[in-house]
Amino acid sequence: MSGRPIKRSLTLKGHRTSVSLEDDFWRAFREIAQSKDMPINALASEIDVARDPEVGLASAIRVFILKWYQTEY
């Protein structure tokens, strides 16, 4: 497990953006997108639209993942 964030590119509303998440969060994010049968960019777009403008996208994704797994177990 790496604690260092890894920067990856996502496409939101037709524009590329970079998001830094730890590898475990990237893995969980991909698993959630797959379980919802949607591309990771589409899921990221949903999170982006719903987030408070004061909250960064990476933080919003982490909180989304946390809440997803809290409701799963």
N, CA, C, O and CB atoms as a CASP TS submission, in Angstrom:
PFRMAT TS
TARGET T0000
AUTHOR 0000-0000-0000
METHOD Language model
MODEL 1
PARENT N/A
ATOM      1  N   MET     1       0.835  -1.173   0.000  1.00  0.00           N
ATOM      2  CA  MET     1       0.000   0.000   0.000  1.00  0.00           C
ATOM      3  C   MET     1       0.883   1.239   0.000  1.00  0.00           C
ATOM      4  O   MET     1       1.779   1.379   0.832  1.00  0.00           O
ATOM      5  CB  MET     1      -0.952  -0.004   1.207  1.00  0.00           C
ATOM      6  N   SER     2       0.623   2.116  -0.922  1.00  0.00           N
ATOM      7  CA  SER     2       1.365   3.363  -1.009  1.00  0.00           C
ATOM      8  C   SER     2       0.529   4.489  -0.439  1.00  0.00           C
ATOM      9  O   SER     2      -0.638   4.646  -0.801  1.00  0.00           O
ATOM     10  CB  SER     2       1.766   3.665  -2.461  1.00  0.00           C
ATOM     11  N   GLY     3       1.112   5.269   0.444  1.00  0.00           N
ATOM     12  CA  GLY     3       0.404   6.386   1.029  1.00  0.00           C
ATOM     13  C   GLY     3       0.527   7.656   0.207  1.00  0.00           C
ATOM     14  O   GLY     3      -0.118   8.662   0.503  1.00  0.00           O
ATOM     15  N   ARG     4       1.360   7.608  -0.827  1.00  0.00           N
ATOM     16  CA  ARG     4       1.566   8.788  -1.657  1.00  0.00           C
ATOM     17  C   ARG     4       0.484   8.892  -2.721  1.00  0.00           C
ATOM     18  O   ARG     4       0.165   7.907  -3.387  1.00  0.00           O
ATOM     19  CB  ARG     4       2.949   8.750  -2.309  1.00  0.00           C
ATOM     20  N   PRO     5      -0.076  10.074  -2.881  1.00  0.00           N
ATOM     21  CA  PRO     5      -1.080  10.250  -3.930  1.00  0.00           C
ATOM     22  C   PRO     5      -0.485  10.050  -5.323  1.00  0.00           C
ATOM     23  O   PRO     5       0.670  10.391  -5.580  1.00  0.00           O
ATOM     24  CB  PRO     5      -1.708  11.637  -3.830  1.00  0.00           C
ATOM     25  N   ILE     6      -1.290   9.497  -6.197  1.00  0.00           N
ATOM     26  CA  ILE     6      -0.913   9.272  -7.582  1.00  0.00           C
ATOM     27  C   ILE     6      -1.811  10.154  -8.440  1.00  0.00           C
ATOM     28  O   ILE     6      -3.035  10.113  -8.319  1.00  0.00           O
ATOM     29  CB  ILE     6      -1.038   7.755  -7.981  1.00  0.00           C
ATOM     30  N   LYS     7      -1.194  10.950  -9.304  1.00  0.00           N
ATOM     31  CA  LYS     7      -1.959  11.855 -10.156  1.00  0.00           C
ATOM     32  C   LYS     7      -2.368  11.118 -11.425  1.00  0.00           C
ATOM     33  O   LYS     7      -1.542  10.509 -12.104  1.00  0.00           O
ATOM     34  CB  LYS     7      -1.137  13.130 -10.499  1.00  0.00           C
ATOM     35  N   ARG     8      -3.663  11.186 -11.728  1.00  0.00           N
ATOM     36  CA  ARG     8      -4.194  10.601 -12.957  1.00  0.00           C
ATOM     37  C   ARG     8      -5.124  11.613 -13.600  1.00  0.00           C
ATOM     38  O   ARG     8      -5.654  12.501 -12.933  1.00  0.00           O
ATOM     39  CB  ARG     8      -4.936   9.254 -12.677  1.00  0.00           C
ATOM     40  N   SER     9      -5.314  11.471 -14.888  1.00  0.00           N
ATOM     41  CA  SER     9      -6.187  12.381 -15.627  1.00  0.00           C
ATOM     42  C   SER     9      -7.589  11.815 -15.756  1.00  0.00           C
ATOM     43  O   SER     9      -7.781  10.615 -15.950  1.00  0.00           O
ATOM     44  CB  SER     9      -5.613  12.665 -17.009  1.00  0.00           C
ATOM     45  N   LEU    10      -8.553  12.696 -15.646  1.00  0.00           N
ATOM     46  CA  LEU    10      -9.960  12.377 -15.871  1.00  0.00           C
ATOM     47  C   LEU    10     -10.513  13.395 -16.859  1.00  0.00           C
ATOM     48  O   LEU    10      -9.978  14.495 -16.999  1.00  0.00           O
ATOM     49  CB  LEU    10     -10.776  12.383 -14.528  1.00  0.00           C
ATOM     50  N   THR    11     -11.575  13.021 -17.534  1.00  0.00           N
ATOM     51  CA  THR    11     -12.237  13.949 -18.439  1.00  0.00           C
ATOM     52  C   THR    11     -13.599  14.310 -17.863  1.00  0.00           C
ATOM     53  O   THR    11     -14.460  13.449 -17.684  1.00  0.00           O
ATOM     54  CB  THR    11     -12.378  13.341 -19.861  1.00  0.00           C
ATOM     55  N   LEU    12     -13.781  15.595 -17.576  1.00  0.00           N
ATOM     56  CA  LEU    12     -15.029  16.103 -17.020  1.00  0.00           C
ATOM     57  C   LEU    12     -15.577  17.170 -17.952  1.00  0.00           C
ATOM     58  O   LEU    12     -14.903  18.160 -18.237  1.00  0.00           O
ATOM     59  CB  LEU    12     -14.819  16.670 -15.586  1.00  0.00           C
ATOM     60  N   LYS    13     -16.790  16.969 -18.422  1.00  0.00           N
ATOM     61  CA  LYS    13     -17.433  17.923 -19.331  1.00  0.00           C
ATOM     62  C   LYS    13     -16.553  18.214 -20.543  1.00  0.00           C
ATOM     63  O   LYS    13     -16.493  19.348 -21.019  1.00  0.00           O
ATOM     64  CB  LYS    13     -17.755  19.229 -18.594  1.00  0.00           C
ATOM     65  N   GLY    14     -15.875  17.188 -21.036  1.00  0.00           N
ATOM     66  CA  GLY    14     -15.047  17.330 -22.225  1.00  0.00           C
ATOM     67  C   GLY    14     -13.675  17.932 -21.988  1.00  0.00           C
ATOM     68  O   GLY    14     -12.925  18.140 -22.942  1.00  0.00           O
ATOM     69  N   HIS    15     -13.328  18.217 -20.743  1.00  0.00           N
ATOM     70  CA  HIS    15     -12.033  18.812 -20.427  1.00  0.00           C
ATOM     71  C   HIS    15     -11.230  17.867 -19.547  1.00  0.00           C
ATOM     72  O   HIS    15     -11.771  17.243 -18.634  1.00  0.00           O
ATOM     73  CB  HIS    15     -12.211  20.178 -19.732  1.00  0.00           C
ATOM     74  N   ARG    16      -9.948  17.767 -19.827  1.00  0.00           N
ATOM     75  CA  ARG    16      -9.070  16.926 -19.016  1.00  0.00           C
ATOM     76  C   ARG    16      -8.707  17.663 -17.727  1.00  0.00           C
ATOM     77  O   ARG    16      -8.462  18.870 -17.731  1.00  0.00           O
ATOM     78  CB  ARG    16      -7.788  16.538 -19.806  1.00  0.00           C
ATOM     79  N   THR    17      -8.679  16.920 -16.639  1.00  0.00           N
ATOM     80  CA  THR    17      -8.238  17.460 -15.358  1.00  0.00           C
ATOM     81  C   THR    17      -7.458  16.377 -14.640  1.00  0.00           C
ATOM     82  O   THR    17      -7.678  15.189 -14.874  1.00  0.00           O
ATOM     83  CB  THR    17      -9.443  17.954 -14.494  1.00  0.00           C
ATOM     84  N   SER    18      -6.558  16.775 -13.778  1.00  0.00           N
ATOM     85  CA  SER    18      -5.764  15.820 -13.015  1.00  0.00           C
ATOM     86  C   SER    18      -6.279  15.743 -11.594  1.00  0.00           C
ATOM     87  O   SER    18      -6.637  16.753 -10.989  1.00  0.00           O
ATOM     88  CB  SER    18      -4.278  16.204 -13.027  1.00  0.00           C
ATOM     89  N   VAL    19      -6.310  14.531 -11.072  1.00  0.00           N
ATOM     90  CA  VAL    19      -6.748  14.301  -9.699  1.00  0.00           C
ATOM     91  C   VAL    19      -5.703  13.422  -9.029  1.00  0.00           C
ATOM     92  O   VAL    19      -5.271  12.420  -9.598  1.00  0.00           O
ATOM     93  CB  VAL    19      -8.175  13.639  -9.646  1.00  0.00           C
ATOM     94  N   SER    20      -5.301  13.793  -7.831  1.00  0.00           N
ATOM     95  CA  SER    20      -4.334  13.016  -7.064  1.00  0.00           C
ATOM     96  C   SER    20      -5.044  12.272  -5.946  1.00  0.00           C
ATOM     97  O   SER    20      -5.632  12.878  -5.050  1.00  0.00           O
ATOM     98  CB  SER    20      -3.227  13.926  -6.491  1.00  0.00           C
ATOM     99  N   LEU    21      -4.981  10.941  -6.014  1.00  0.00           N
ATOM    100  CA  LEU    21      -5.544  10.074  -4.981  1.00  0.00           C
ATOM    101  C   LEU    21      -4.549   8.970  -4.675  1.00  0.00           C
ATOM    102  O   LEU    21      -3.751   8.593  -5.532  1.00  0.00           O
ATOM    103  CB  LEU    21      -6.912   9.478  -5.424  1.00  0.00           C
ATOM    104  N   GLU    22      -4.593   8.460  -3.473  1.00  0.00           N
ATOM    105  CA  GLU    22      -3.776   7.308  -3.118  1.00  0.00           C
ATOM    106  C   GLU    22      -4.256   6.099  -3.926  1.00  0.00           C
ATOM    107  O   GLU    22      -5.420   6.030  -4.321  1.00  0.00           O
ATOM    108  CB  GLU    22      -3.846   7.021  -1.582  1.00  0.00           C
ATOM    109  N   ASP    23      -3.358   5.158  -4.165  1.00  0.00           N
ATOM    110  CA  ASP    23      -3.666   4.000  -5.005  1.00  0.00           C
ATOM    111  C   ASP    23      -4.891   3.236  -4.504  1.00  0.00           C
ATOM    112  O   ASP    23      -5.701   2.777  -5.309  1.00  0.00           O
ATOM    113  CB  ASP    23      -2.466   3.066  -5.065  1.00  0.00           C
ATOM    114  N   ASP    24      -5.036   3.095  -3.193  1.00  0.00           N
ATOM    115  CA  ASP    24      -6.206   2.389  -2.651  1.00  0.00           C
ATOM    116  C   ASP    24      -7.508   3.111  -3.006  1.00  0.00           C
ATOM    117  O   ASP    24      -8.524   2.468  -3.270  1.00  0.00           O
ATOM    118  CB  ASP    24      -6.086   2.252  -1.124  1.00  0.00           C
ATOM    119  N   PHE    25      -7.478   4.434  -3.013  1.00  0.00           N
ATOM    120  CA  PHE    25      -8.666   5.186  -3.407  1.00  0.00           C
ATOM    121  C   PHE    25      -8.938   5.036  -4.896  1.00  0.00           C
ATOM    122  O   PHE    25     -10.098   4.914  -5.291  1.00  0.00           O
ATOM    123  CB  PHE    25      -8.505   6.663  -3.048  1.00  0.00           C
ATOM    124  N   TRP    26      -7.905   5.041  -5.737  1.00  0.00           N
ATOM    125  CA  TRP    26      -8.113   4.805  -7.171  1.00  0.00           C
ATOM    126  C   TRP    26      -8.740   3.437  -7.398  1.00  0.00           C
ATOM    127  O   TRP    26      -9.662   3.294  -8.201  1.00  0.00           O
ATOM    128  CB  TRP    26      -6.782   4.916  -7.942  1.00  0.00           C
ATOM    129  N   ARG    27      -8.240   2.444  -6.695  1.00  0.00           N
ATOM    130  CA  ARG    27      -8.768   1.079  -6.843  1.00  0.00           C
ATOM    131  C   ARG    27     -10.241   1.030  -6.436  1.00  0.00           C
ATOM    132  O   ARG    27     -11.067   0.459  -7.147  1.00  0.00           O
ATOM    133  CB  ARG    27      -7.943   0.078  -5.989  1.00  0.00           C
ATOM    134  N   ALA    28     -10.565   1.630  -5.293  1.00  0.00           N
ATOM    135  CA  ALA    28     -11.948   1.637  -4.813  1.00  0.00           C
ATOM    136  C   ALA    28     -12.848   2.418  -5.771  1.00  0.00           C
ATOM    137  O   ALA    28     -13.985   2.020  -6.024  1.00  0.00           O
ATOM    138  CB  ALA    28     -12.024   2.243  -3.398  1.00  0.00           C
ATOM    139  N   PHE    29     -12.340   3.522  -6.297  1.00  0.00           N
ATOM    140  CA  PHE    29     -13.111   4.350  -7.226  1.00  0.00           C
ATOM    141  C   PHE    29     -13.455   3.561  -8.489  1.00  0.00           C
ATOM    142  O   PHE    29     -14.584   3.624  -8.975  1.00  0.00           O
ATOM    143  CB  PHE    29     -12.328   5.627  -7.591  1.00  0.00           C
ATOM    144  N   ARG    30     -12.490   2.828  -9.015  1.00  0.00           N
ATOM    145  CA  ARG    30     -12.745   1.991 -10.197  1.00  0.00           C
ATOM    146  C   ARG    30     -13.743   0.884  -9.879  1.00  0.00           C
ATOM    147  O   ARG    30     -14.612   0.580 -10.697  1.00  0.00           O
ATOM    148  CB  ARG    30     -11.433   1.380 -10.719  1.00  0.00           C
ATOM    149  N   GLU    31     -13.626   0.279  -8.698  1.00  0.00           N
ATOM    150  CA  GLU    31     -14.561  -0.791  -8.303  1.00  0.00           C
ATOM    151  C   GLU    31     -15.990  -0.254  -8.204  1.00  0.00           C
ATOM    152  O   GLU    31     -16.933  -0.914  -8.642  1.00  0.00           O
ATOM    153  CB  GLU    31     -14.135  -1.414  -6.949  1.00  0.00           C
ATOM    154  N   ILE    32     -16.149   0.920  -7.639  1.00  0.00           N
ATOM    155  CA  ILE    32     -17.482   1.512  -7.507  1.00  0.00           C
ATOM    156  C   ILE    32     -18.053   1.822  -8.883  1.00  0.00           C
ATOM    157  O   ILE    32     -19.213   1.512  -9.157  1.00  0.00           O
ATOM    158  CB  ILE    32     -17.431   2.793  -6.644  1.00  0.00           C
ATOM    159  N   ALA    33     -17.256   2.426  -9.742  1.00  0.00           N
ATOM    160  CA  ALA    33     -17.727   2.738 -11.097  1.00  0.00           C
ATOM    161  C   ALA    33     -18.153   1.460 -11.815  1.00  0.00           C
ATOM    162  O   ALA    33     -19.180   1.434 -12.492  1.00  0.00           O
ATOM    163  CB  ALA    33     -16.624   3.467 -11.906  1.00  0.00           C
ATOM    164  N   GLN    34     -17.361   0.406 -11.663  1.00  0.00           N
ATOM    165  CA  GLN    34     -17.696  -0.866 -12.310  1.00  0.00           C
ATOM    166  C   GLN    34     -18.993  -1.432 -11.735  1.00  0.00           C
ATOM    167  O   GLN    34     -19.830  -1.934 -12.485  1.00  0.00           O
ATOM    168  CB  GLN    34     -16.546  -1.884 -12.137  1.00  0.00           C
ATOM    169  N   SER    35     -19.170  -1.357 -10.420  1.00  0.00           N
ATOM    170  CA  SER    35     -20.382  -1.900  -9.808  1.00  0.00           C
ATOM    171  C   SER    35     -21.618  -1.104 -10.226  1.00  0.00           C
ATOM    172  O   SER    35     -22.724  -1.643 -10.254  1.00  0.00           O
ATOM    173  CB  SER    35     -20.251  -1.902  -8.281  1.00  0.00           C
ATOM    174  N   LYS    36     -21.431   0.177 -10.551  1.00  0.00           N
ATOM    175  CA  LYS    36     -22.535   1.011 -11.030  1.00  0.00           C
ATOM    176  C   LYS    36     -22.667   0.929 -12.551  1.00  0.00           C
ATOM    177  O   LYS    36     -23.523   1.585 -13.144  1.00  0.00           O
ATOM    178  CB  LYS    36     -22.328   2.471 -10.597  1.00  0.00           C
ATOM    179  N   ASP    37     -21.816   0.121 -13.173  1.00  0.00           N
ATOM    180  CA  ASP    37     -21.810  -0.080 -14.626  1.00  0.00           C
ATOM    181  C   ASP    37     -21.690   1.247 -15.378  1.00  0.00           C
ATOM    182  O   ASP    37     -22.450   1.535 -16.303  1.00  0.00           O
ATOM    183  CB  ASP    37     -23.084  -0.813 -15.063  1.00  0.00           C
ATOM    184  N   MET    38     -20.710   2.043 -14.949  1.00  0.00           N
ATOM    185  CA  MET    38     -20.483   3.325 -15.604  1.00  0.00           C
ATOM    186  C   MET    38     -18.991   3.616 -15.689  1.00  0.00           C
ATOM    187  O   MET    38     -18.217   3.156 -14.850  1.00  0.00           O
ATOM    188  CB  MET    38     -21.207   4.454 -14.854  1.00  0.00           C
ATOM    189  N   PRO    39     -18.588   4.375 -16.694  1.00  0.00           N
ATOM    190  CA  PRO    39     -17.182   4.745 -16.801  1.00  0.00           C
ATOM    191  C   PRO    39     -16.764   5.617 -15.617  1.00  0.00           C
ATOM    192  O   PRO    39     -17.575   6.355 -15.057  1.00  0.00           O
ATOM    193  CB  PRO    39     -16.920   5.481 -18.127  1.00  0.00           C
ATOM    194  N   ILE    40     -15.502   5.521 -15.251  1.00  0.00           N
ATOM    195  CA  ILE    40     -14.995   6.292 -14.114  1.00  0.00           C
ATOM    196  C   ILE    40     -15.136   7.790 -14.362  1.00  0.00           C
ATOM    197  O   ILE    40     -15.381   8.549 -13.425  1.00  0.00           O
ATOM    198  CB  ILE    40     -13.527   5.941 -13.841  1.00  0.00           C
ATOM    199  N   ASN    41     -14.984   8.227 -15.620  1.00  0.00           N
ATOM    200  CA  ASN    41     -15.158   9.655 -15.926  1.00  0.00           C
ATOM    201  C   ASN    41     -16.589  10.111 -15.680  1.00  0.00           C
ATOM    202  O   ASN    41     -16.805  11.233 -15.224  1.00  0.00           O
ATOM    203  CB  ASN    41     -14.769   9.939 -17.379  1.00  0.00           C
ATOM    204  N   ALA    42     -17.559   9.273 -15.970  1.00  0.00           N
ATOM    205  CA  ALA    42     -18.962   9.628 -15.729  1.00  0.00           C
ATOM    206  C   ALA    42     -19.231   9.740 -14.233  1.00  0.00           C
ATOM    207  O   ALA    42     -19.927  10.654 -13.792  1.00  0.00           O
ATOM    208  CB  ALA    42     -19.907   8.583 -16.365  1.00  0.00           C
ATOM    209  N   LEU    43     -18.684   8.819 -13.456  1.00  0.00           N
ATOM    210  CA  LEU    43     -18.859   8.877 -12.004  1.00  0.00           C
ATOM    211  C   LEU    43     -18.174  10.122 -11.441  1.00  0.00           C
ATOM    212  O   LEU    43     -18.730  10.805 -10.582  1.00  0.00           O
ATOM    213  CB  LEU    43     -18.294   7.600 -11.334  1.00  0.00           C
ATOM    214  N   ALA    44     -16.980  10.412 -11.921  1.00  0.00           N
ATOM    215  CA  ALA    44     -16.275  11.618 -11.477  1.00  0.00           C
ATOM    216  C   ALA    44     -17.072  12.871 -11.820  1.00  0.00           C
ATOM    217  O   ALA    44     -17.104  13.819 -11.036  1.00  0.00           O
ATOM    218  CB  ALA    44     -14.878  11.691 -12.113  1.00  0.00           C
ATOM    219  N   SER    45     -17.712  12.882 -12.979  1.00  0.00           N
ATOM    220  CA  SER    45     -18.537  14.032 -13.372  1.00  0.00           C
ATOM    221  C   SER    45     -19.724  14.208 -12.436  1.00  0.00           C
ATOM    222  O   SER    45     -20.063  15.334 -12.071  1.00  0.00           O
ATOM    223  CB  SER    45     -19.032  13.869 -14.811  1.00  0.00           C
ATOM    224  N   GLU    46     -20.362  13.101 -12.041  1.00  0.00           N
ATOM    225  CA  GLU    46     -21.479  13.181 -11.094  1.00  0.00           C
ATOM    226  C   GLU    46     -21.026  13.767  -9.760  1.00  0.00           C
ATOM    227  O   GLU    46     -21.701  14.614  -9.174  1.00  0.00           O
ATOM    228  CB  GLU    46     -22.097  11.792 -10.875  1.00  0.00           C
ATOM    229  N   ILE    47     -19.874  13.301  -9.296  1.00  0.00           N
ATOM    230  CA  ILE    47     -19.336  13.794  -8.024  1.00  0.00           C
ATOM    231  C   ILE    47     -18.975  15.269  -8.151  1.00  0.00           C
ATOM    232  O   ILE    47     -19.220  16.054  -7.234  1.00  0.00           O
ATOM    233  CB  ILE    47     -18.098  12.969  -7.592  1.00  0.00           C
ATOM    234  N   ASP    48     -18.395  15.643  -9.281  1.00  0.00           N
ATOM    235  CA  ASP    48     -17.987  17.026  -9.522  1.00  0.00           C
ATOM    236  C   ASP    48     -19.186  17.967  -9.487  1.00  0.00           C
ATOM    237  O   ASP    48     -19.117  19.035  -8.879  1.00  0.00           O
ATOM    238  CB  ASP    48     -17.267  17.144 -10.867  1.00  0.00           C
ATOM    239  N   VAL    49     -20.276  17.583 -10.130  1.00  0.00           N
ATOM    240  CA  VAL    49     -21.480  18.420 -10.180  1.00  0.00           C
ATOM    241  C   VAL    49     -22.105  18.560  -8.791  1.00  0.00           C
ATOM    242  O   VAL    49     -22.629  19.621  -8.453  1.00  0.00           O
ATOM    243  CB  VAL    49     -22.506  17.828 -11.166  1.00  0.00           C
ATOM    244  N   ALA    50     -22.055  17.498  -7.988  1.00  0.00           N
ATOM    245  CA  ALA    50     -22.724  17.490  -6.687  1.00  0.00           C
ATOM    246  C   ALA    50     -21.901  18.136  -5.575  1.00  0.00           C
ATOM    247  O   ALA    50     -22.440  18.466  -4.519  1.00  0.00           O
ATOM    248  CB  ALA    50     -23.053  16.078  -6.301  1.00  0.00           C
ATOM    249  N   ARG    51     -20.606  18.318  -5.801  1.00  0.00           N
ATOM    250  CA  ARG    51     -19.750  18.801  -4.703  1.00  0.00           C
ATOM    251  C   ARG    51     -19.905  20.286  -4.451  1.00  0.00           C
ATOM    252  O   ARG    51     -20.264  21.054  -5.343  1.00  0.00           O
ATOM    253  CB  ARG    51     -18.300  18.496  -4.998  1.00  0.00           C
ATOM    254  N   ASP    52     -19.629  20.668  -3.231  1.00  0.00           N
ATOM    255  CA  ASP    52     -19.578  22.070  -2.846  1.00  0.00           C
ATOM    256  C   ASP    52     -18.385  22.703  -3.577  1.00  0.00           C
ATOM    257  O   ASP    52     -17.307  22.109  -3.597  1.00  0.00           O
ATOM    258  CB  ASP    52     -19.454  22.236  -1.277  1.00  0.00           C
ATOM    259  N   PRO    53     -18.544  23.866  -4.166  1.00  0.00           N
ATOM    260  CA  PRO    53     -17.438  24.498  -4.883  1.00  0.00           C
ATOM    261  C   PRO    53     -16.214  24.780  -4.003  1.00  0.00           C
ATOM    262  O   PRO    53     -15.109  24.969  -4.510  1.00  0.00           O
ATOM    263  CB  PRO    53     -17.914  25.783  -5.498  1.00  0.00           C
ATOM    264  N   GLU    54     -16.419  24.808  -2.696  1.00  0.00           N
ATOM    265  CA  GLU    54     -15.311  25.045  -1.762  1.00  0.00           C
ATOM    266  C   GLU    54     -14.492  23.775  -1.502  1.00  0.00           C
ATOM    267  O   GLU    54     -13.421  23.834  -0.899  1.00  0.00           O
ATOM    268  CB  GLU    54     -15.851  25.587  -0.439  1.00  0.00           C
ATOM    269  N   VAL    55     -15.004  22.633  -1.961  1.00  0.00           N
ATOM    270  CA  VAL    55     -14.353  21.342  -1.718  1.00  0.00           C
ATOM    271  C   VAL    55     -13.656  20.898  -3.000  1.00  0.00           C
ATOM    272  O   VAL    55     -14.251  20.916  -4.077  1.00  0.00           O
ATOM    273  CB  VAL    55     -15.387  20.264  -1.243  1.00  0.00           C
ATOM    274  N   GLY    56     -12.411  20.507  -2.878  1.00  0.00           N
ATOM    275  CA  GLY    56     -11.666  20.034  -4.031  1.00  0.00           C
ATOM    276  C   GLY    56     -12.226  18.708  -4.543  1.00  0.00           C
ATOM    277  O   GLY    56     -12.849  17.953  -3.797  1.00  0.00           O
ATOM    278  N   LEU    57     -11.994  18.440  -5.824  1.00  0.00           N
ATOM    279  CA  LEU    57     -12.513  17.215  -6.430  1.00  0.00           C
ATOM    280  C   LEU    57     -11.934  15.971  -5.773  1.00  0.00           C
ATOM    281  O   LEU    57     -12.671  15.021  -5.511  1.00  0.00           O
ATOM    282  CB  LEU    57     -12.214  17.197  -7.919  1.00  0.00           C
ATOM    283  N   ALA    58     -10.634  15.952  -5.499  1.00  0.00           N
ATOM    284  CA  ALA    58     -10.028  14.773  -4.861  1.00  0.00           C
ATOM    285  C   ALA    58     -10.675  14.500  -3.505  1.00  0.00           C
ATOM    286  O   ALA    58     -10.961  13.348  -3.178  1.00  0.00           O
ATOM    287  CB  ALA    58      -8.505  14.971  -4.692  1.00  0.00           C
ATOM    288  N   SER    59     -10.905  15.537  -2.724  1.00  0.00           N
ATOM    289  CA  SER    59     -11.554  15.363  -1.418  1.00  0.00           C
ATOM    290  C   SER    59     -12.978  14.858  -1.586  1.00  0.00           C
ATOM    291  O   SER    59     -13.425  13.986  -0.841  1.00  0.00           O
ATOM    292  CB  SER    59     -11.553  16.685  -0.633  1.00  0.00           C
ATOM    293  N   ALA    60     -13.688  15.406  -2.562  1.00  0.00           N
ATOM    294  CA  ALA    60     -15.063  14.967  -2.809  1.00  0.00           C
ATOM    295  C   ALA    60     -15.101  13.494  -3.214  1.00  0.00           C
ATOM    296  O   ALA    60     -16.002  12.763  -2.803  1.00  0.00           O
ATOM    297  CB  ALA    60     -15.717  15.835  -3.900  1.00  0.00           C
ATOM    298  N   ILE    61     -14.147  13.060  -4.004  1.00  0.00           N
ATOM    299  CA  ILE    61     -14.084  11.652  -4.408  1.00  0.00           C
ATOM    300  C   ILE    61     -13.802  10.769  -3.197  1.00  0.00           C
ATOM    301  O   ILE    61     -14.437   9.728  -3.030  1.00  0.00           O
ATOM    302  CB  ILE    61     -12.997  11.441  -5.492  1.00  0.00           C
ATOM    303  N   ARG    62     -12.860  11.172  -2.353  1.00  0.00           N
ATOM    304  CA  ARG    62     -12.548  10.386  -1.152  1.00  0.00           C
ATOM    305  C   ARG    62     -13.777  10.243  -0.251  1.00  0.00           C
ATOM    306  O   ARG    62     -14.061   9.153   0.245  1.00  0.00           O
ATOM    307  CB  ARG    62     -11.395  11.040  -0.367  1.00  0.00           C
ATOM    308  N   VAL    63     -14.499  11.336  -0.043  1.00  0.00           N
ATOM    309  CA  VAL    63     -15.691  11.297   0.815  1.00  0.00           C
ATOM    310  C   VAL    63     -16.769  10.422   0.169  1.00  0.00           C
ATOM    311  O   VAL    63     -17.445   9.664   0.866  1.00  0.00           O
ATOM    312  CB  VAL    63     -16.236  12.735   1.067  1.00  0.00           C
ATOM    313  N   PHE    64     -16.936  10.519  -1.147  1.00  0.00           N
ATOM    314  CA  PHE    64     -17.899   9.671  -1.856  1.00  0.00           C
ATOM    315  C   PHE    64     -17.565   8.196  -1.629  1.00  0.00           C
ATOM    316  O   PHE    64     -18.448   7.390  -1.333  1.00  0.00           O
ATOM    317  CB  PHE    64     -17.904   9.998  -3.374  1.00  0.00           C
ATOM    318  N   ILE    65     -16.291   7.852  -1.768  1.00  0.00           N
ATOM    319  CA  ILE    65     -15.861   6.459  -1.577  1.00  0.00           C
ATOM    320  C   ILE    65     -16.131   6.012  -0.151  1.00  0.00           C
ATOM    321  O   ILE    65     -16.644   4.915   0.069  1.00  0.00           O
ATOM    322  CB  ILE    65     -14.363   6.298  -1.909  1.00  0.00           C
ATOM    323  N   LEU    66     -15.790   6.850   0.817  1.00  0.00           N
ATOM    324  CA  LEU    66     -16.033   6.518   2.221  1.00  0.00           C
ATOM    325  C   LEU    66     -17.515   6.266   2.479  1.00  0.00           C
ATOM    326  O   LEU    66     -17.877   5.269   3.103  1.00  0.00           O
ATOM    327  CB  LEU    66     -15.525   7.641   3.130  1.00  0.00           C
ATOM    328  N   LYS    67     -18.365   7.159   2.005  1.00  0.00           N
ATOM    329  CA  LYS    67     -19.796   6.994   2.214  1.00  0.00           C
ATOM    330  C   LYS    67     -20.324   5.748   1.503  1.00  0.00           C
ATOM    331  O   LYS    67     -21.188   5.055   2.040  1.00  0.00           O
ATOM    332  CB  LYS    67     -20.543   8.229   1.728  1.00  0.00           C
ATOM    333  N   TRP    68     -19.818   5.456   0.308  1.00  0.00           N
ATOM    334  CA  TRP    68     -20.225   4.267  -0.437  1.00  0.00           C
ATOM    335  C   TRP    68     -19.976   3.010   0.392  1.00  0.00           C
ATOM    336  O   TRP    68     -20.858   2.164   0.537  1.00  0.00           O
ATOM    337  CB  TRP    68     -19.472   4.182  -1.780  1.00  0.00           C
ATOM    338  N   TYR    69     -18.771   2.900   0.930  1.00  0.00           N
ATOM    339  CA  TYR    69     -18.439   1.692   1.697  1.00  0.00           C
ATOM    340  C   TYR    69     -19.098   1.665   3.062  1.00  0.00           C
ATOM    341  O   TYR    69     -19.342   0.584   3.596  1.00  0.00           O
ATOM    342  CB  TYR    69     -16.946   1.578   1.863  1.00  0.00           C
ATOM    343  N   GLN    70     -19.394   2.814   3.642  1.00  0.00           N
ATOM    344  CA  GLN    70     -20.112   2.838   4.907  1.00  0.00           C
ATOM    345  C   GLN    70     -21.529   2.306   4.730  1.00  0.00           C
ATOM    346  O   GLN    70     -22.048   1.636   5.623  1.00  0.00           O
ATOM    347  CB  GLN    70     -20.143   4.257   5.480  1.00  0.00           C
ATOM    348  N   THR    71     -22.159   2.589   3.603  1.00  0.00           N
ATOM    349  CA  THR    71     -23.514   2.102   3.372  1.00  0.00           C
ATOM    350  C   THR    71     -23.527   0.642   2.898  1.00  0.00           C
ATOM    351  O   THR    71     -24.546  -0.039   3.009  1.00  0.00           O
ATOM    352  CB  THR    71     -24.215   2.987   2.347  1.00  0.00           C
ATOM    353  N   GLU    72     -22.395   0.166   2.373  1.00  0.00           N
ATOM    354  CA  GLU    72     -22.297  -1.214   1.897  1.00  0.00           C
ATOM    355  C   GLU    72     -22.159  -2.201   3.061  1.00  0.00           C
ATOM    356  O   GLU    72     -22.580  -3.353   2.952  1.00  0.00           O
ATOM    357  CB  GLU    72     -21.107  -1.360   0.942  1.00  0.00           C
ATOM    358  N   TYR    73     -21.577  -1.755   4.159  1.00  0.00           N
ATOM    359  CA  TYR    73     -21.282  -2.685   5.269  1.00  0.00           C
ATOM    360  C   TYR    73     -22.008  -2.336   6.510  1.00  0.00           C
ATOM    361  O   TYR    73     -21.863  -3.021   7.523  1.00  0.00           O
ATOM    362  CB  TYR    73     -19.824  -2.719   5.563  1.00  0.00           C
TER
END
